[in-house]
């Protein structure tokens, strides 16, 4: 029993301790939000860092680092609910999907990376670059494919009958610790960059298997009319949609974390600064 990536939180208000019992699934605990991030300085900032770092810097990397800083300053946003309890994650893990090739037949690979304490923006860029290259490796089989391969030799009827048992074991932490530490479904947040496909952002569900509490979809940057100082002006906007498991923390705290996340992206120079102390 227990989780290698989380520590049970015991000093919770009584009503929040009860929430995982009457809101048992992520599908009934999910909250959706959509952001229109003003991205005036983002493109120039990415171009500048691309020249400075000698590797391509994209808005996805800025979003990754902004959320990393947000979870560092607001650690209670980095929690998950399992087996009737709330757990504080031991670290920050991000997962995201990578298209192996720009063809209809190419598969999507899932990768996962731990963002350790003290990560700088350059560390985030290098980590994302390495993981994207790993995901596009045609010879590599990701953890999800490996896990599916280990089950698909079993007759489908047995899988259907056995899944409820597996789900009970998984919900209570009775699964391989290697699976938890390696699988992309066990992460602080999961990212899908559909802007790379020239699509606007959409909403994504939270997977019932695993303990990911946040799913972020990033769309293509586009010019939109916005109101500023009583006037309508055209501004480049980066659309970001999120899905959050509300059982992990209350709306007041998560709202403050969300404002911090937006502010970092709308003023990207701040991403070069180290995150401040945790705000409790």
Helices and strands as residue ranges (DSSP letters): E 6-8, H 14-22, G 26-28, E 30-38, H 42-53, H 59-73, G 75-77, E 79-82, E 85-89, E 92-99, E 108-115, H 121-135, H 143-151, H 156-171, H 177-182, E 189-193, G 194-197, E 214-228, E 231-245, G 246-248, H 251-266, G 268-272
